[in-house]
Each structure stands twice: as C-alpha cells, then as structure tokens.
C-alpha cells in the first residue's frame, strides 16, 4: 500500500490576525481517500485545528483520517487539535484528539452528518 500526502496552503490572503488555511488530501495507491481543512492561527499557541474532515465512501473506518492528520502533524511539526464540534462520524473517529485551549472536550456529537468533498477525483 502506497500512501501520499498532498498539503496545500489555500489561504487567499493573510489577514491581520495571520490565519493560514491548509487543505490536506491522503491518497492510497493513487486513490484519494481522505480530506481535511486545517487552520493555523496565532491564537492557537503553536497548534493547528482540524475544521473539516471527511473520508471517501467505501474507505471509511480504515484509519485514513488518523493517518492524514498524523502526516500533516509530521510535515508541519505541530499538533492538530479540535474545537470539539463534531459530526457523529467525526466524534467516533477523532473525539479523543486534543482540544484547543479555551474549548471543552466533547461528550458527543454537536453537528449533523455532512459532506465536504464534491468530487473525490477532481480534488
């Protein structure tokens, strides 16, 4: 199995508070299987926040989202946290991730299920 991380800074412009947005994609054997949007803000005290994350239908519950986040952490040398605002799927997969300073650990999902990727083959 061959894994590849694609990490893009998609920040359209630097704001006064210095927000950076990344899009991260994980490919396994040349098939895109997982996606995340990650924010980097000075107020996160050197940490990152995963804002959206999704794994492609047919590839879920195989650890791809965890692999994706671990690879981003390694590439950027920062810990990825959450704001504890999870869909049911996100809570099951990432509910044990660290939470950003000022947020409380989630005890359950807080949002409905949703999809973020419109076309997995045109990432």
C-alpha positions as CSV (number, residue, x, y, z in Angstrom):
1,X,0.0,0.0,0.0
2,X,1.5,3.3,-1.1
3,X,0.3,6.5,0.8
4,X,0.8,10.1,-0.4
5,X,0.0,13.3,1.4
6,X,-0.9,16.4,-0.6
7,X,-0.8,19.5,1.6
8,X,-1.7,22.9,0.1
9,X,-1.8,26.4,1.7
10,X,-5.0,27.7,0.3
11,X,-5.1,31.0,2.2
12,X,-6.4,33.6,-0.2
13,X,-4.8,36.4,1.7
14,X,-3.1,36.9,5.0
15,X,-5.4,38.6,7.4
16,X,-4.4,41.0,10.1
17,X,-4.5,38.1,12.6
18,X,-2.3,35.8,10.5
19,X,-4.7,33.0,9.7
20,X,-3.4,30.2,7.4
21,X,-5.7,27.6,5.9
22,X,-4.5,24.3,4.6
23,X,-6.2,21.6,2.6
24,X,-4.8,18.1,3.0
25,X,-5.5,15.1,1.0
26,X,-4.4,11.5,1.5
27,X,-4.1,9.2,-1.4
28,X,-3.7,5.4,-1.1
29,X,-2.5,3.6,-4.2
30,X,-3.3,6.7,-6.2
31,X,-6.9,6.9,-5.0
32,X,-7.9,10.0,-2.9
33,X,-9.4,8.6,0.3
34,X,-9.4,11.4,2.9
35,X,-9.6,15.2,3.1
36,X,-9.2,17.8,5.8
37,X,-9.2,21.6,6.1
38,X,-6.8,22.8,8.8
39,X,-6.4,26.2,10.3
40,X,-3.3,27.7,11.8
41,X,-3.9,30.9,13.9
42,X,-1.6,32.7,16.3
43,X,-4.3,32.3,19.0
44,X,-3.8,28.5,18.8
45,X,-0.5,28.9,20.6
46,X,1.5,26.8,18.1
47,X,-1.2,24.2,17.5
48,X,-3.4,23.6,14.5
49,X,-7.2,23.0,14.3
50,X,-8.9,20.5,12.1
51,X,-12.0,22.3,10.9
52,X,-13.5,19.8,8.4
53,X,-12.5,16.2,7.7
54,X,-14.1,13.5,5.5
55,X,-13.2,10.1,4.3
56,X,-14.4,8.8,1.0
57,X,-17.3,6.4,1.0
58,X,-16.0,2.8,0.8
59,X,-12.8,3.8,2.5
60,X,-14.2,4.7,6.0
61,X,-13.3,3.1,9.3
62,X,-9.8,2.1,8.0
63,X,-7.8,4.8,9.8
64,X,-7.3,7.1,6.8
65,X,-8.4,10.3,8.7
66,X,-6.0,9.5,11.5
67,X,-3.2,8.8,9.0
68,X,-3.9,12.0,7.2
69,X,-3.8,14.1,10.4
70,X,-0.6,12.3,11.6
71,X,1.1,13.0,8.4
72,X,0.1,16.7,8.5
73,X,1.4,17.0,12.0
74,X,4.7,15.4,11.0
75,X,5.0,17.7,7.9
76,X,4.2,20.9,9.8
77,X,5.7,19.9,13.2
78,X,2.6,21.0,15.1
79,X,-0.1,19.1,17.0
80,X,-3.6,19.1,15.4
81,X,-6.4,19.7,17.9
82,X,-10.1,20.1,17.5
83,X,-12.6,22.7,18.7
84,X,-14.8,19.7,19.8
85,X,-17.6,20.5,17.3
86,X,-18.1,17.0,15.8
87,X,-20.5,15.3,13.5
88,X,-21.4,11.8,14.7
89,X,-18.7,10.3,12.4
90,X,-16.1,12.8,13.5
91,X,-16.8,12.2,17.1
92,X,-16.2,8.5,16.7
93,X,-13.0,9.0,14.7
94,X,-11.4,12.0,16.4
95,X,-13.2,12.5,19.7
96,X,-10.0,11.6,21.6
97,X,-7.8,14.2,19.9
98,X,-6.5,17.1,22.0
99,X,-8.8,20.1,22.2
100,X,-7.7,23.7,21.6
101,X,-7.1,25.9,24.7
102,X,-10.4,27.5,25.7
103,X,-12.6,24.7,24.4
104,X,-14.1,21.8,26.3
105,X,-13.7,18.1,25.4
106,X,-16.8,16.9,23.6
107,X,-19.0,14.2,25.2
108,X,-20.9,13.6,22.0
109,X,-21.6,14.9,18.5
110,X,-22.7,18.6,18.2
111,X,-23.4,18.7,14.5
112,X,-25.3,16.7,11.9
113,X,-23.5,14.5,9.4
114,X,-22.3,16.3,6.3
115,X,-20.0,16.0,3.3
116,X,-17.4,18.5,2.3
117,X,-15.9,16.9,-0.9
118,X,-17.9,17.4,-4.0
119,X,-15.8,15.3,-6.4
120,X,-13.1,13.0,-4.9
121,X,-11.4,12.5,-8.3
122,X,-11.1,16.3,-9.0
123,X,-9.5,17.3,-5.7
